[in-house]
């Protein structure tokens, strides 16, 4: 996409990233009664930026979203968050970001993420990109809120017991 870039975030970006995330996850907040874990914590966002895990999604010199991803010890990239501000959703920005993520982590053997069980639009999005649902769980025991775990592997043998 023209004028779309993914760049490493710095500490000065933390508040703007958080505001963008709160906007992007507002619908989830209404649906589930809270924002995704850590999105409301500026300290957590800053810690992820310091660790080099947060990226800015910039379109035409404007912050339109963010990506938080981390390579784990098994050489899997955990996609913690990918979000696009509500006014920029539906413009294929998310698909572009996920493609760029795969280019950024060329040595990773695969990618994993969690998404709410009732977020059908997310399921369609990730499945369209080649992700496969491998499990369902409740992050909080005895709570009705459920998440699906999705993975996408590269051509490198058996995996996915994670």
Buried (B, 14 or more C-beta within 10 A) or exposed (E): EEEBEBEEBEEEBBEEBBEBBBBBBEEBBEEBEEBBEBBBEEEBBBBBBEEEBBBBBBBEEEBBBBBBBBBEEEBBBBBBBBBBBEEBBEBEBBEBBBEBBBEBBEEBBBBBBBBBBBBEEBBEBBEEBEBEBEEEEEEEEEEEEEBBBBBBBBEEEEBBEE
